[in-house]
Amino acid sequence: MQNFKHLFIGLLSLTALSVSSVVQASQTVPAISPENSQGSLKPYPAPESLNQYPDSLTPMFINHVGRHGARYPAGPAHTVGLMKLLEQADSLNTITPLGRELKEVTAEVIRQSTGRWGALDSLGMAEQSGIAHRMVKTFPGLFKNNCINAISSYSPRSMMSMFSFVHEIDRLESTVEITTLTGRVTSPLMRFFDINKSYLAFRDNKTWEPPYEAYIKSAIPLEPIRRVLGDGFPFKNDAAARDAALLEYYVLAGMSAMSLPCDVSRFLTDSEFASLWSCFNLRQYLQRTSTTVSTIPADIASPLLTELITSTDRFIQHQSGATAQLRFGHAETLMPLLSLMKLPGCYYMSSDFSSVAQYWQDFYVVPMAANLQMILFQAKESGNYYVVTLLNEHPVSLIPGNDSTIVSWNDARDYLLRCLR
């Protein structure tokens, strides 16, 4: 009954939105760099220095939830789909010289990815090793002669991310004891988007699709795909042209993640790149976060948030000796969790979906190897516990209305429990 109630409310909210309120006549896409226009395919932006903490606080425990690192394209569908269009344009003699360039680029992506679709690449391994390296250097006492636990989803790229991470920890501190676990047994925490019935109903009913379609009809620039396929290319309809434009975006945006050099500016202007990104960004926002359409995409992270709370409690109550709990999943793991926690930049509520690109940006929330870290400290004098929350290794405020990045665990716990209600 509760699941039906959530879905019913989401449908009512969507019905109440007229097309005119879903998307404004004039689209507003922020001016962002080509690097950020890669969106969630952007390689991890590692911090330049280690975080510093007051000497009055002693680090005690770390909760870590991370996305897998940079990878080859998740599957062949987008790349092969673009190649088929380019081959069709070639056979029809509508393809342009620029289209032949893109055909060569696409063929190279296919060549390098065949047999490795979705696999973690060397960049992804380095990203995870780098995060682990900084963690150990910042909190060496949590690893020396201590034990840590790590789990990953059954996806090979998540598994390899976990192993790259713990390998670096062990390399730096050989006295640490590490326990790892992977497989479908971890899906309730790492892949809830695959098994939650409310979410599967939301996904299958495509509750998110009307505002997305309304936006992309006016937001997607078709000039880039026409520049490669040719003005005479026979698209079945406007929707097919928009789909083709997004295929071109996805292939070009993902090349840095597989360490394949490509001058994207040959095919997309900065404004075109940003406009295409805004469409990809809106789709993830609607499908993976709490929105005015539905809160279900964020609610499904409740088991993971509950585990973050209870694992901290277990440590404080001396029911667990592990000084770090490491978890490795996907962008689809982190987006719901961060939205449920309402972290700054990760949660945005509006019925004006043309504003999403300004206030919820996937390249900030979930670049490759994105991670949430919650570090538990104990005050040396009082013995009280405090927590610092890091998003992609940068301190963020946890509690709305409280700008402090160091909050008492009691206050943090109360707030996180409220997020679950």
Salt bridges, closest charged atoms under 4 A:
ASP90 OD1 - ARG100 NH1 2.96
ASP90 OD2 - LYS103 NZ 2.80
GLU101 OE2 - ARG266 NH2 2.48
GLU108 OE2 - ARG111 NH2 2.71
GLU168 OE2 - HIS133 ND1 2.89
GLU168 OE2 - ARG171 NH2 2.84
ASP194 OD2 - ARG191 NH2 2.63
ASP204 OD1 - ARG203 NE 3.26
GLU272 OE1 - ARG227 NH2 2.66
ASP299 OD2 - HIS6 ND1 3.94
GLU307 OE2 - ARG314 NH2 3.00
GLU307 OE2 - ARG327 NH2 3.75
ASP313 OD2 - ARG413 NE 2.73
GLU393 OE1 - ARG134 NE 2.80
